[in-house]
């Protein structure tokens, strides 16, 4: 069993939270720690945005449209998908789940690269910038969360259109269309959730709520 919930569009929030609030929410949701100092992640995201603004990316082909999109986006959507992309990279590099300490240290490791305006960036930072910056084209937001919320919730691997895109909890920006989705346990081959025709439309904000057990 699973639940698929739809929420109001990106521009419908009455109040857009600030970046530090969203960072604290991310740590509480992903790391089950509600007391993390958001300073390191806040500096990382701010530096990343500054670096990206000086190095236009392919998806910013229409800067004005991208700026309009960004103003309509919820800050927490941006924070979630960017830190989730960093989390995916860290797990790929280390081969095991992160902790608050290892994640924070990982962010700090990129700070020197971000603090030099004229320096080129590596592939990891370039992928983080792609996650952070607005798209000029249409997209929807798709989240994956294990219910009920608990510190002992399992972590699942999420595959979309044949590619590994992250680990639960997870927030993604997705192009409109029909997508193939697989949510897999870290050990075993039976999907927790699967769909070969999951539809995302422009402006969608959807959540796939996953069971703790099948």
C-alpha positions as CSV (number, residue, x, y, z in Angstrom):
1,X,0.0,0.0,0.0
2,X,1.1,3.6,-0.6
3,X,-0.4,7.0,-0.7
4,X,0.0,9.6,-3.4
5,X,-0.8,13.1,-2.2
6,X,-1.1,16.2,-4.2
7,X,-0.5,19.7,-2.7
8,X,-1.0,23.2,-3.9
9,X,1.2,24.5,-6.7
10,X,4.5,26.2,-6.1
11,X,3.1,29.7,-6.0
12,X,0.3,29.0,-3.6
13,X,2.2,29.2,-0.3
14,X,1.0,32.0,2.0
15,X,4.4,32.5,3.4
16,X,7.8,31.4,2.0
17,X,10.0,30.2,4.8
18,X,13.6,31.4,5.1
19,X,16.6,29.3,4.1
20,X,17.8,28.5,7.6
21,X,14.3,27.3,8.7
22,X,14.2,25.0,5.7
23,X,17.7,23.7,6.5
24,X,16.7,22.8,10.0
25,X,13.6,21.1,8.7
26,X,15.7,19.1,6.2
27,X,18.0,17.9,9.0
28,X,15.0,17.0,11.2
29,X,13.4,15.0,8.3
30,X,16.5,13.3,6.9
31,X,18.7,13.0,9.9
32,X,16.1,13.0,12.7
33,X,18.0,15.8,14.4
34,X,16.0,18.9,15.3
35,X,18.9,20.7,17.0
36,X,21.4,21.0,14.1
37,X,23.0,24.5,13.7
38,X,22.1,25.5,10.1
39,X,25.1,27.8,9.7
40,X,27.4,25.5,7.7
41,X,24.6,24.4,5.3
42,X,23.3,28.0,5.0
43,X,26.8,29.2,4.0
44,X,27.2,26.3,1.5
45,X,23.8,27.0,-0.2
46,X,24.4,30.8,-0.3
47,X,27.9,30.3,-1.8
48,X,26.6,27.7,-4.2
49,X,23.9,30.1,-5.4
50,X,26.5,32.9,-5.8
51,X,28.8,30.6,-7.8
52,X,26.0,29.4,-10.0
53,X,24.9,33.0,-10.7
54,X,28.4,33.7,-12.1
55,X,28.5,30.6,-14.2
56,X,25.2,30.3,-16.2
57,X,24.1,26.8,-16.7
58,X,22.4,25.2,-19.7
59,X,19.0,25.1,-18.0
60,X,19.2,28.9,-17.5
61,X,18.9,29.5,-21.3
62,X,16.1,32.1,-20.5
63,X,17.3,34.0,-17.5
64,X,14.1,36.1,-17.2
65,X,11.9,33.1,-17.2
66,X,14.2,31.3,-14.8
67,X,14.0,34.3,-12.4
68,X,10.2,34.2,-12.6
69,X,10.2,30.5,-11.8
70,X,12.6,31.0,-8.8
71,X,10.4,33.7,-7.3
72,X,7.5,31.3,-7.4
73,X,9.3,28.4,-5.9
74,X,9.1,27.5,-2.2
75,X,12.5,27.9,-0.5
76,X,12.2,24.5,1.2
77,X,11.7,22.8,-2.2
78,X,15.0,24.3,-3.3
79,X,16.8,23.5,-0.1
80,X,15.5,19.9,-0.1
81,X,16.4,19.0,-3.6
82,X,19.8,20.6,-3.4
83,X,20.8,19.0,-0.1
84,X,19.3,15.7,-1.3
85,X,21.6,15.8,-4.3
86,X,24.6,16.4,-2.0
87,X,23.4,13.5,0.2
88,X,23.2,11.2,-2.8
89,X,26.8,12.2,-3.9
90,X,28.1,11.5,-0.4
91,X,26.5,8.1,-0.2
92,X,27.9,7.2,-3.6
93,X,31.4,8.2,-2.5
94,X,31.4,6.5,0.9
95,X,29.1,3.5,0.2
96,X,27.1,3.9,3.4
97,X,24.5,6.2,4.9
98,X,25.6,9.6,6.2
99,X,25.4,11.0,9.7
100,X,24.9,14.7,10.7
101,X,28.6,14.9,11.3
102,X,29.8,13.4,8.0
103,X,27.3,15.4,6.0
104,X,28.3,18.7,7.6
105,X,32.0,17.9,7.1
106,X,31.2,17.0,3.5
107,X,29.6,20.4,3.0
108,X,32.6,22.1,4.6
109,X,34.9,20.3,2.2
110,X,33.4,22.1,-0.8
111,X,33.5,25.5,0.8
112,X,37.0,26.3,-0.4
113,X,36.0,25.5,-4.0
114,X,33.0,27.8,-3.7
115,X,34.9,30.7,-2.0
116,X,37.1,31.4,-5.0
117,X,35.0,33.3,-7.6
118,X,37.3,32.7,-10.5
119,X,38.0,29.1,-9.9
120,X,36.5,26.3,-12.0
121,X,34.2,23.8,-10.3
122,X,34.3,20.0,-10.3
123,X,31.6,17.8,-11.5
124,X,30.0,17.3,-8.1
125,X,29.6,21.1,-7.5
126,X,28.3,21.5,-11.0
127,X,25.6,18.9,-10.3
128,X,24.7,20.7,-7.0
129,X,24.3,23.9,-8.9
130,X,22.0,22.2,-11.4
131,X,19.8,21.1,-8.5
132,X,19.8,24.6,-6.9
133,X,19.1,26.9,-9.9
134,X,15.7,27.5,-11.4
135,X,14.6,26.0,-14.7
136,X,13.1,28.2,-17.3
137,X,11.0,25.3,-18.6
138,X,8.0,23.6,-16.9
139,X,8.4,21.1,-14.1
140,X,6.7,19.5,-11.1
141,X,7.9,18.7,-7.6
142,X,7.8,15.1,-6.4
143,X,8.6,13.9,-2.9
144,X,9.1,10.5,-1.4
145,X,8.5,9.9,2.3
146,X,8.2,6.9,4.6
147,X,5.1,6.9,6.9
148,X,4.6,6.9,9.7
149,X,7.4,9.3,10.6
150,X,9.8,7.7,13.0
151,X,13.5,7.7,13.8
152,X,13.7,4.1,12.8
153,X,12.2,4.5,9.4
154,X,14.0,2.5,6.7
155,X,15.9,4.2,3.9
156,X,14.8,3.2,0.4
157,X,16.6,3.8,-2.9
158,X,14.6,5.7,-5.6
159,X,15.0,5.0,-9.3
160,X,13.4,7.2,-11.9
161,X,13.4,6.4,-15.7
162,X,16.2,3.8,-15.1
163,X,18.5,6.1,-13.1
164,X,19.2,6.2,-9.4
165,X,18.1,9.7,-8.2
166,X,18.4,9.5,-4.4
167,X,17.4,8.0,-1.1
168,X,14.3,8.5,1.0
169,X,13.2,11.0,2.3
170,X,13.7,12.8,-1.0
171,X,12.5,15.8,-3.0
172,X,12.9,16.0,-6.8
173,X,12.2,18.5,-9.6
174,X,10.8,16.5,-12.5
175,X,10.0,17.4,-16.1
176,X,6.3,17.0,-17.1
177,X,5.5,13.7,-18.7
178,X,5.1,10.0,-18.0
179,X,7.8,8.5,-15.8
180,X,8.9,5.1,-14.6
181,X,9.5,4.9,-10.9
182,X,10.9,2.2,-8.7
183,X,11.5,2.5,-4.9
184,X,13.7,-0.3,-3.7
185,X,14.9,-1.6,-0.3
186,X,18.7,-1.4,0.2
187,X,18.7,-5.1,0.6
188,X,16.4,-7.2,-1.6
189,X,14.8,-7.0,-5.0
190,X,11.1,-6.5,-4.4
191,X,10.0,-2.9,-5.0
192,X,8.3,-1.0,-2.2
193,X,6.6,1.1,-4.9
194,X,6.6,0.9,-8.7
195,X,4.9,2.6,-11.6
196,X,5.6,2.6,-15.3
197,X,3.2,5.5,-16.1
198,X,3.5,8.0,-13.3
199,X,2.3,11.4,-14.6
200,X,3.8,14.7,-13.6
201,X,2.3,17.9,-14.9
202,X,3.7,21.4,-14.8
203,X,3.1,22.9,-11.4
204,X,2.4,19.6,-9.6
205,X,3.6,19.2,-6.0
206,X,3.1,15.5,-5.2
207,X,4.2,13.2,-2.4
208,X,4.5,9.5,-2.6
209,X,4.0,8.2,1.0
210,X,5.7,4.8,1.4
211,X,5.0,2.1,4.0
212,X,7.6,1.0,6.5
213,X,6.9,-2.5,5.4
214,X,5.2,-4.0,2.3
